[in-house]
């Protein structure tokens, strides 16, 4: 590994984060856009996604948000479920498993997409934290809440934080 290259990459990624966090989002975006062409970097693309969303460029921001799966700790937690990810395919007569990802707040934030999935003809199953199971079982459009030991046949799966990207 060329340590000098790694350090330069870390420097521009950290500078982009600092610019973004200090309210200089446009400068952060310009830095990422210039440097990521030369030095593609998972952490850089992830930082870019946050800056894009803060700037109101949500379509691109949610697209780049998927880079979270190439970073730790998400990389180690990537699912091995053996079914395809839903990326907008027809859901008529299909079953989709929505998976909780980071925390209970994210489930509560993104569960609002369930009626849209139902409108596409899906049976919606939710794998969530046990503390939310009772609440989620009371949701009109959630067909089934799965416990970690449940086995069910699914056509697709998606993490709740990926719903905005697909929609």
Number of C-alpha atoms within 10 A of each C-alpha: 5 6 8 9 11 12 11 12 20 15 12 18 25 15 16 25 21 14 18 22 14 10 12 15 22 16 15 24 22 12 18 26 14 10 16 17 9 10 15 12 18 17 18 24 21 22 24 29 26 21 27 24 17 16 15 10 13 18 15 14 23 20 16 21 21 16 20 17 16 14 13 11 10 14 12 10 10 12 13 6 10 10 15 12 15 19 14 11 11 11 19 13 11 15 21 24 26 26 20 21 19 13 10 14 10 13 23 14 11 16 20 13 14 23 16 12 20 18 12 16 15 23 22 22 21 26 23 21 20 14 9 14 16 11 11 22 15 12 14 9 21 19 18 18 24 20 13 10 6 8 8 10 9 17 17 20 23 20 19 25 21 19 20 14 17 14 11
